[in-house]
Amino acid sequence: MREYFAIWQAISCCLKCLIVGKIVASLSLFIVSTAQGQDPTSSRASSKKDSIQYGPHTTRYYHWHTLYYNRTDTLYMDTVYTDRHRYNLVQRHGNTWQDLGVFGTAAQPIFFREPEQIGTRLGHYSFSAYRLQRDEVRYYDSYSPVTDIDHIQGGKGRTRLRVTHARSITPDLSAALFFQRQEANSILGRVSRRNDPMLTGENYGAMVRYFLPNLRYKLLAHFIYSAHTVQENGGYSTDQLVPPTSQALARINPQQLAYTLQNALNREKVRTFHLYQEYRLDSLGRKQVQVFHQLEWLQQGNEYIDENPRANLETFYRKLAIDLSRFRGQQLSYVTDYEQIDNRAGIKGQWNQWQYWTYLRSRVYGFRAAYTDVSTLGDSLRRLSIAPEWFAGLTSFVPLFKHHQIQTDAEVQLPLKDYRLKIIYHNKWFKSTLSRTAFSPDLTQKHVFGSFFYWNNTQFERTLADRLTIETAFFPIPSLKKYLSLSYFAGIDKIQSMVYYDTAGIARQSTQLVQLLHAGCNLKAQWQYWHWHTQLRYSQNIGADVFRVPLLLINSQLFLQKKFFNDELDGQIGLDFHWKSAFYANAYMPATSQFILNDRYLTDGFPVLDAFFNFKISRALLFVKVTNLLQDIAGKAYFNTPRYYAQPRSLEIGVRWLFFD
């Protein structure tokens, strides 16, 4: 194992040098070209400025997966103002996620999702949705410099600023810089203060695109640094309530309540580098072949620090077996450092109408944990020796006949251990998916060394998840086809040996089968300028009670969309409604950054109504939104996560401005 770790360290050092070199070189060209203007030899630069009206139609972009899957649809800068008010994580995912009531806090999906990566995984996902994801990165190709500024300001100090500046250095080389910062104050506290900082999050990034003039070679690369810091408060204490339930808590003036955790901090820092390149070989008849290579580097550090463990032991850690009688003001901390290098190389091509992708990939890991040992009151360090892993994969698209296609996707760990298999059949009427995923427990589920928890679950088996889903396209109702259309969906998940965190926050593995059913429909109605969109979802777990879902979920939106003020302003104004039936949603354990089972507090069951106005003025996209209109009518507060108040009533404003010169 030591030789593997030495190899990993050597590769890591080389990769860091490669990253720095590529980024510095690209940014140098980027800065020089911005200062001096476009290359005079460029065909675009030779065009007279007055002959082109720069705008969204002259700025296109790529994602790495659009190149990988050979999608030829051109993506241009979007100027869509609809649903701009649904910016936060929960609403952006159709209210199928839960957070701690504040945008930027720990969040997770409510419904089951198998991991995207098989093999070894870290298992810290609570803040990952707030950083720019690999599939979201845009690689620009613009006739002019483009700047995209997106700012959102809400009550209680909630703010998010996102800025992207991109330009083409030559017709074949372009670069972009990305910055994002978000902040929020605590929603409510025992003492009301003007500023009560709760979290900050920052993302920095640089992107590079390079295509050969003949388009035989294409390269996309980016580097992103993310830092997320949250002052954990543990939620509100319910000890003084009779009965100690969420319903009783919602009826109390929040200023009379105290948080259960003080002086605790969660911090996550992530560095990622992604490189994708492909080369087209000479065509042989109708056979087109390309070779491709993908390199991904991830370095993630998570840190939890409790500066007041003696007091927090009485209010928050009561279920933990911690003896702090010898503590004299020491802090407790648990820090993990995880590093992963993923290399993938393969061949893709097309034969007649059949498209295929096949590859071999390797992954190298490093992991260590630094923590306070409560038995010695000293600092301890543990390293895990993780052997490199190899995988083979195959994807194909096979057209059967008109309007019918089968897609297959498979990846297998070598030798056979974890694997994922998926078959998708779709036509113009419906789409059906059948999948099976076998995945090992992540590192956090298997190993935790620290002051708050300790386990070494080497006996955990891999989890096996089977899924069958079907969803139809929208089709008009015969007697009302001009006004009303519907679509349906249904599915079942069967999960064997599911790993979960019990009510004390300890990782467990179920020996019983978990079976999740869901079904529902989407409705779209339109009459003149009025639109009504509604989703109804039914869900139930008929298996082991280690995964909870709401029985019913309703999202509904009614809005008027037209040009206002003598056709000077294009916009939509309306109401957004959401309701979930009450259920025992997962609670949150800050010490491990994991969501855990909850048997004590019901959540949701509260009608949430927002009013919004999305509109467009020239190249500016704006929204004005009032959240939670039914507060004090339906109740004083509601919860997505036990003991954490969800979004209170407030005014939010957002503006996105595009500049193209």
C-alpha positions, 0 to 999 in steps of 0.5 A: 500500500505504501508504494501506491501512496508514493505513486499517488503523491508523485502523480499529484505533484505532477498534476499540480504543476500541470494545472498551474502551468496551463492556467497561468499560460491561458490567463496570460493570453487572456489578459494580453488579448483583453488589453490589446484587443483581438488578434489582427490576423483573426477573421472575426477581428477583421470584421468591422465592429459596426457590421455586427450587432453583438448579443446573445446570438453571437455568443455560444458555449459548450459543455464537456458532455456536448462534445463527448456525446457529439451533440451538434445543437448550438448553445447560445446565451439564454435570455429567458426570464421565466422561473428566475425567481426559483433560484434557491436550491430547494425550489430549483429542484422542484421542492424535492430537496431539504435544507436547513432553512437558509440558502447555502446550508447543508442540503440533500435530496428527499427522494432516493438517488444512487451515487453518480460514481461507483467505487471509492467515494468520500461521502461528504455531499451536504454542500456540494450543490452550492459549488459550480459542477463539472457539467455546468461549466461553460466554455465560451466561443464569442465574437465579442467579450461577454460579461454575465453579472447575476446578483440576488438580494434577499431578506436576513442578509441573504445575497448571491453574486455571480460574475463570468467574463469570457472572450475569444482570444482567437477564433480557436482559443477562448478563456473565461473567469468565474466568481461567485460569492454568497452570504446569509445571516441566521433567520432567527435567534434568541437576541435579535441583531442587525447582522448575525453572519451564518455562512459564506461561500465563494467559488473561483474558476477559470475555463479554457477552450481550444479547437484546431481550425479543422476541428479534428482536435478539441480541448476543454479545461477548467479549474475551480476553487470552492470554500464554504463556511457555516456557523452551525447552530444545531437548530432550536431546542425543544426541551422546554416544550410540552410536548417537544414536537415541531408543531409545538415549536412552530407556535412559540415566538422564536425570540424565546428560543435558544439554539442547541449548538454554540461556537461550532464551525463547518468548513469545506474547501474543494479544488477541482481540475477537469480536462477533456480532449478528443481527436478525430481519426480519418473517416473510413467510408461511413465509419467515424472514429474519435479517440478521447481522454478525460482527466479529473483531479479533486482535492476536498478538505472538510473541517468541523470545529467545536470551540465550546464542547462542554456546554454543547454536550448538555444541549446537543451531544447528549446521545454521544458517549463522550466524557469531557470531565477532564476538559478545560476549555479545549476545542474538539475538531475533526478534519479530513483531507481527500484527494482523487485523480481520475483518468479516462481514455477511450474510443467513440464513433458511429457506424451508420446510425449506431453510436458508441463510446467505450473506455478504460479508466483508472482512479487513484486516492488519498485520505487522511483524518486529523482529530482530537483524541478525547482519551489523551486530549491530544491531536491524532492522525489516521491515514487510509491506504486505498488501492488504485481502482480500474473501470471499463465502460460502454455506452451506445445509442441504437435507433430501432426505427422511426421515433424509437431508440434504445440507449445502453450505459454500463460501467464495471469495476475491475475485477468485478465488484461495483457496477452500474447498468442502464437501459433506456427506451424512448420514443416520441410518446414515452420514455422508460428506464431500467437500471441496476447499480451495485455500489460500495459504502463511501468512506464516511460510512465505513470509517470515522475517526474522531472525538464525536464518533468512531466506527470502522465498518469494514464488514459493510457490504455493497448496496444493490439498487434496482430502478424502473421508471416510465414517463410520458410526453405531454399530450393534449386532452381531446376535448380541451386540446387547445387549453390543457395537456398532461403527462404521467410518470411512475417508478419503483426502487428496490434497495438491498443492504442500504446504508443509513445513519440512525437517529444517533448519527451512527452509520448502519446497514439495513438487512431488509429490503427498501421498496420505494414507489412513486407515481404522479402527473404534470399538468399544463393549462393555457388560456390566452395569457394565463398559464397554470402548471401543476405537478402531483406526486405520490410516494411511499416506502413499503419496505424497511423503515430506514428511508422516509418520503412524503406521501404527497407532494404538490407544486403549482404555479399560476401566472400571467405572461405578456407584454406590459406597459404598452408592450414595453416590458416582457414579463410574467407575474403570478403565484407559486404554491407548494405543499408536502404532506407531513412526514419524519424528514431526516435531521442533520448532524453537523459533526459528520455533515450527514443527514440522519434518521428522525423519529421525533419531529414531523416536518412540512405539512405547511402550505407555502405560497410565493408571489413573483414578477419576472421580467426582461428589460433590454439585456437585463433579466429581473425578478421581484419575489415575496416569499411565504405569504401564508405565514401567520395565517397557516402558522408562524413557521414550518420546517423542511428539516427538524428544528430548523425554521424554513424560509420566513416571509421576506422580499427578494430581488434579483437582476442578471445583466449581460454585456457583449462589448 
